[in-house]
Amino acid sequence: MLHIWAALLPTILAFASAQNNGKGGATYSQVTTVSVAGLGPTPTIEDSPVPTQTTVAVAPNARSYQLNSSFEIADKPAARTFDWTISAQYGAPDGYNRSHTTINGQMPGPLVEANEGDTLAFNLLNALPNDTVSIHWHGMFQNGTAFMDSVPGVTQCPIQGGKSFTYQFKVTQYGTYWYHSHSGAQYTDGLFGPLIIHSGDDPLVRGTDFDSEQVILLNDWYHDESSTIVEGLLSVDGYKGTTAAPSPQSGLMRTRTTSAIE
């Protein structure tokens, strides 16, 4: 079984780079909502619309993964709440139209910024009618919150279609991380994104050592959905006649094609 998942592991890299614009300043986009009063409620699912497969996915723009210049890096913990809807939508990031798994219509998912010591709450609504969902917060220690680690069948039950679940945990570290689906190989369909944790202990200071920071996401991209590939690999005949690791059709950089494999 291990070789099957290794075969589907895309080359997904997330890293933040400091950029000096030569002008002593930079422009960023607002990406998070902070609630110091407390965590928000779990979203209701009554009469929640399920997007059709003809809905077009939102492609991130050049600023989608720029770190927010107005984000306050502080030692005082805050509670940060994010409301996400997981849905299937269509798009053609490399010219081939296929279904994506999106967060609030976006693929890859939105940039998340927080401070060390913050408590994060993610209210997830699974609007996929026929698929389960889970989100793993890659690299998070989850001390005392193992049930938020999101391994279906191990630390949680998968989130069924039309149902909601709230992930809530405290971050006790800082650095560059990422989140991704832990249901099957679903993250290869686009369900992943960057998770940046700031700290006052960071030796590099914005405005002194650099002006701006940019997260760069690189990932393999398959023209078949992950469910089709996994089903083939688990069959006697394999996927496209072989049980060998499938080669991706494209490589994406923030949903822009950077290479192609014929």
C-alpha positions in Angstrom: 0.0 0.0 0.0 2.8 2.4 0.8 4.1 2.4 -2.8 0.7 3.6 -4.0 0.7 6.7 -1.9 4.3 7.4 -2.7 3.4 7.2 -6.4 0.8 10.0 -5.9 2.9 12.2 -3.7 3.2 15.5 -5.7 6.2 17.7 -5.5 4.6 20.3 -3.3 7.0 22.9 -1.9 6.0 25.9 0.2 8.5 28.4 1.3 8.6 32.1 2.2 11.2 34.3 0.6 12.2 37.8 1.7 12.2 40.4 -1.1 13.5 43.9 -1.0 11.8 46.2 -3.5 14.4 48.9 -3.2 11.9 51.4 -2.0 11.8 50.6 1.7 8.3 49.4 1.5 5.9 46.8 0.0 2.2 46.3 -0.8 0.4 43.3 0.6 -3.2 41.9 0.6 -5.3 41.3 3.7 -5.6 37.5 4.1 -6.8 36.8 7.7 -9.6 37.8 10.1 -8.7 38.1 13.8 -11.2 37.7 16.6 -9.8 38.5 20.0 -13.2 38.1 21.6 -13.3 34.4 21.0 -13.8 31.6 18.4 -16.6 31.8 15.9 -19.5 29.3 15.7 -19.6 26.2 13.6 -21.3 27.1 10.3 -24.8 25.9 9.7 -25.4 23.4 6.9 -29.2 23.8 6.5 -30.0 24.6 2.9 -26.3 25.1 2.1 -25.9 25.2 -1.7 -23.7 22.6 -3.3 -21.8 24.1 -6.2 -22.3 22.4 -9.5 -19.3 21.0 -11.5 -19.7 23.8 -14.0 -18.6 26.5 -11.5 -15.2 27.9 -12.4 -12.4 27.8 -9.8 -10.8 31.0 -8.7 -7.2 31.3 -9.7 -5.0 33.0 -7.1 -3.5 36.3 -8.3 0.0 37.6 -7.9 -0.7 38.9 -4.4 -2.6 35.8 -3.1 0.5 34.4 -1.4 2.2 37.6 -0.4 2.5 37.9 3.4 0.4 40.7 4.8 2.4 43.8 5.6 -0.2 44.9 8.1 -0.2 41.7 10.0 0.9 42.4 13.6 3.6 40.1 14.9 3.0 40.1 18.6 3.6 38.0 21.7 0.0 38.4 22.9 -2.0 35.4 21.8 -5.1 35.9 19.7 -8.0 33.7 18.5 -8.2 33.5 14.7 -11.3 32.1 13.0 -11.5 30.9 9.4 -14.7 29.9 7.6 -14.0 27.5 4.7 -16.3 25.7 2.2 -14.8 22.8 0.4 -16.3 22.3 -3.1 -15.6 20.8 -6.5 -15.1 23.3 -9.3 -13.7 23.3 -12.7 -10.7 25.1 -14.3 -7.7 24.7 -16.6 -4.5 25.9 -15.0 -2.4 24.2 -17.7 -4.9 24.4 -20.5 -6.7 21.1 -19.7 -10.1 21.5 -18.1 -10.7 19.3 -15.1 -12.3 19.3 -11.7 -10.5 20.9 -8.7 -11.1 20.5 -5.0 -11.2 24.1 -3.7 -11.4 26.1 -0.5 -13.9 29.0 -0.9 -13.6 28.5 -4.7 -9.8 28.9 -4.7 -7.1 26.4 -5.7 -4.6 26.1 -4.1 -6.1 27.2 -0.9 -5.8 30.5 0.9 -2.7 31.7 2.7 -3.0 31.4 6.5 -1.0 33.6 8.8 -0.8 33.5 12.6 1.5 34.1 15.5 3.1 31.6 17.8 0.7 31.1 20.7 -2.4 31.8 18.8 -5.5 29.6 18.9 -6.8 28.8 15.4 -10.3 27.6 14.5 -11.2 26.4 11.0 -14.9 26.0 10.4 -15.2 23.6 7.5 -18.3 22.8 5.5 -17.9 19.9 3.1 -19.9 20.8 0.0 -18.7 17.7 -1.9 -21.8 15.6 -2.2 -20.0 12.3 -2.8 -16.6 12.7 -1.1 -15.3 12.9 2.5 -12.9 15.6 3.5 -10.2 16.1 6.2 -7.4 18.7 6.6 -4.0 17.9 8.1 -2.0 20.8 9.5 1.4 19.5 8.4 4.2 20.0 11.0 1.9 21.2 13.8 2.9 19.6 17.1 -0.8 19.3 18.2 0.2 18.9 21.9 -2.9 18.0 23.7 -5.0 18.3 20.5 -4.2 15.0 18.7 -7.8 14.7 17.6 -7.3 17.8 15.4 -4.4 16.2 13.5 -6.9 14.9 10.9 -6.0 11.4 10.0 -9.3 9.7 9.0 -9.9 6.5 10.9 -7.1 7.3 13.3 -7.6 10.7 15.0 -11.0 11.6 13.5 -14.0 10.5 11.4 -13.9 11.9 7.9 -16.2 14.9 7.3 -19.1 13.6 5.2 -20.6 15.5 2.3 -22.9 18.2 3.5 -21.6 18.1 7.0 -19.4 20.5 9.0 -16.5 20.3 11.5 -14.4 22.7 13.4 -10.6 22.2 13.7 -9.3 24.1 16.8 -5.8 24.0 18.1 -3.1 26.2 19.6 0.2 26.8 17.7 3.2 26.4 19.8 6.0 26.9 17.2 6.8 29.2 14.3 8.0 28.8 10.7 6.7 27.9 7.2 4.3 25.0 7.0 1.4 23.8 4.9 -2.0 22.2 5.2 -3.5 19.6 3.0 -6.3 17.0 2.7 -5.6 13.7 4.4 -8.4 11.9 2.7 -7.0 9.5 0.1 -4.8 11.4 -2.4 -7.3 14.3 -2.5 -4.6 16.9 -2.0 -3.4 16.2 -5.5 -6.7 17.6 -6.7 -5.8 21.0 -5.2 -6.8 20.8 -1.6 -3.7 22.3 0.0 -2.2 25.7 1.0 0.4 27.6 2.9 0.4 28.0 6.7 2.8 30.7 8.0 3.4 31.1 11.8 5.2 34.3 12.9 7.2 34.9 16.1 8.9 37.8 17.8 11.8 35.5 18.2 12.4 35.4 14.4 15.9 36.7 13.8 14.9 38.5 10.6 12.7 41.5 11.0 10.3 43.0 8.4 11.3 46.5 7.5 14.8 46.1 8.7 16.1 42.9 7.0 13.6 42.7 4.2 10.6 44.6 2.8 8.3 41.8 1.6 7.8 38.1 1.8 6.3 35.8 -0.9 5.2 32.2 -0.5 5.9 30.1 -3.6 3.8 26.9 -4.2 5.1 24.3 -6.6 3.1 21.1 -7.3 2.7 18.2 -9.7 -0.6 18.3 -11.7 -2.4 15.3 -13.1 -5.2 15.5 -15.7 -7.0 12.6 -14.1 -8.6 13.1 -10.7 -6.9 11.3 -7.7 -9.8 9.0 -7.3 -9.4 7.7 -10.8 -5.6 7.2 -10.4 -6.0 5.4 -7.0 -8.7 3.1 -8.3 -6.4 2.2 -11.2 -3.4 1.5 -9.0 -5.5 -0.7 -6.7 -6.8 -2.8 -9.7 -5.2 -5.9 -11.2 -4.3 -4.0 -14.4 -3.0 -0.9 -12.7 -3.4 2.7 -13.8 -3.1 2.9 -17.5 -1.7 -0.6 -17.6 0.9 -0.3 -15.0 1.3 -0.2 -11.2 4.4 2.1 -11.5 4.3 5.7 -10.2 2.3 7.8 -12.6 4.1 10.8 -14.2 2.3 14.2 -13.8 1.2 16.0 -17.0 2.3 19.4 -15.7 4.1 21.3 -12.9 2.3 24.3 -11.5 3.6 27.4 -9.8 0.8 29.2 -8.0 -1.5 27.7 -10.7 0.7 28.8 -13.6 2.3 26.1 -15.7 6.0 25.9 -15.4 6.7 22.6 -17.2 5.0 19.9 -19.1 5.7 16.2 -19.5 4.5 14.5 -22.7 
